[in-house]
């Protein structure tokens, strides 16, 4: 989808599956998102990791407590619909921030401020800052 590959094999599998789902139908609403693709995934490590990310053991105890009192508890599917895109966007934001930091170091390392590369580096930094702003605006994150 965007050329990103995670170094952790299980997380990368989760990300690739999310990309496959998105490629099949980019207009999924949270209600339509096929969460069973994660919870019924053939690799048990993927299933367990998804469940561990979404529902820590303490939350399971809390869930049972509140269920006894007829209060609505969000399902794994509800949480995944927002957690996966948010986590991916935050990860991409960190990658973009690392690229900006590298370009900033490169710019600072130029001995001649009139070097034609300086202008190109500044353009790249500006483009990456715009990308970062767009990604952060999806989740109302403050940009410092």
C-alpha positions in Angstrom: 0.0 0.0 0.0 2.7 2.5 1.0 5.9 0.5 0.9 6.2 0.2 4.7 7.4 -3.0 6.2 7.6 -3.6 9.9 10.7 -5.4 11.3 8.7 -7.5 13.7 7.3 -10.5 11.6 4.0 -10.8 13.4 3.3 -7.1 13.3 4.3 -7.0 9.7 1.8 -9.8 8.9 -0.9 -7.9 10.7 0.0 -4.7 8.7 0.1 -6.6 5.4 -3.3 -8.2 6.1 -4.7 -4.7 6.9 -3.3 -3.5 3.6 -4.9 -6.4 1.7 -8.3 -5.6 3.3 -7.9 -1.9 2.5 -6.9 -2.8 -1.1 -10.0 -4.9 -1.5 -12.3 -2.1 -0.4 -10.8 1.2 0.7 -14.2 2.6 1.6 -14.8 0.2 4.5 -16.9 1.8 7.3 -16.2 0.6 10.8 -19.3 -1.5 10.7 -18.2 -3.2 7.4 -14.6 -3.9 8.3 -14.0 -7.6 8.2 -12.4 -8.0 11.7 -12.7 -11.8 11.5 -9.8 -11.7 9.0 -7.6 -10.9 12.1 -9.4 -12.9 14.7 -9.7 -16.0 12.4 -6.2 -15.6 10.9 -4.5 -19.0 10.1 -1.4 -18.0 12.1 -2.1 -18.4 15.8 0.6 -15.8 16.7 -1.2 -13.2 14.7 -4.6 -14.0 16.4 -3.0 -14.0 19.9 -1.1 -10.8 19.2 -4.2 -8.9 18.0 -6.1 -10.1 21.0 -3.3 -9.2 23.4 -3.0 -5.7 21.8 -6.7 -5.1 22.1 -7.6 -6.7 25.4 -5.0 -7.0 28.1 -5.8 -9.5 30.8 -6.8 -6.7 33.3 -9.4 -5.5 30.8 -11.0 -8.9 30.6 -11.6 -8.8 34.3 -13.1 -5.3 34.0 -15.2 -6.4 31.1 -16.7 -9.3 33.1 -17.4 -6.9 36.0 -19.2 -4.3 33.8 -21.0 -7.0 31.8 -22.7 -8.1 35.0 -24.1 -4.6 35.4 -25.5 -4.5 31.8 -23.1 -1.8 30.6 -21.9 -1.8 27.0 -18.4 -2.9 26.4 -16.8 -2.3 23.0 -15.9 -5.5 21.1 -12.5 -6.3 19.6 -13.9 -5.4 16.2 -14.9 -1.9 17.5 -11.4 -1.3 19.0 -9.5 -2.7 15.9 -11.5 -0.5 13.6 -9.9 2.6 15.2 -6.7 1.1 16.8 -5.1 -0.4 13.7 -5.4 2.7 11.4 -4.4 5.0 14.3 -1.3 2.8 15.1 -0.3 2.7 11.5 -0.6 6.4 11.1 1.4 7.0 14.3 4.1 4.7 13.0 4.2 6.4 9.6 4.4 9.8 11.4 7.4 8.6 13.4 9.1 7.5 10.1 8.4 10.9 8.5 9.8 12.6 11.6 13.0 10.5 11.3 13.3 11.5 7.7 12.9 15.2 8.6 15.5 14.9 11.3 17.9 13.2 8.9 17.4 16.0 6.3 17.8 18.6 9.0 21.2 17.1 10.0 22.2 17.0 6.3 21.2 20.6 5.9 23.2 21.6 9.0 26.2 19.7 7.6 26.4 21.8 4.4 29.4 24.0 4.7 28.1 26.6 2.2 24.6 27.9 2.9 24.2 28.9 -0.8 24.8 25.3 -1.8 22.0 24.4 -4.3 21.4 21.2 -2.4 20.2 23.3 0.6 17.2 24.5 -1.4 16.2 21.0 -2.4 16.6 19.7 1.2 14.4 22.5 2.4 11.8 21.6 -0.2 11.9 18.0 0.9 11.5 19.0 4.6 8.5 21.2 3.7 6.9 18.4 1.8 7.4 16.0 4.6 6.1 18.5 7.2 2.9 18.8 5.0 2.6 15.0 5.0 3.1 14.9 8.7 0.4 17.5 9.3 -2.1 15.6 7.2 -1.4 12.4 9.1 -1.7 14.1 12.4 -4.9 15.9 11.5 -6.6 12.5 10.9 -6.4 11.8 14.7 -6.5 15.4 15.9 -2.9 15.2 17.1 -1.0 18.4 18.0 2.1 19.0 16.0 5.0 20.5 17.8 
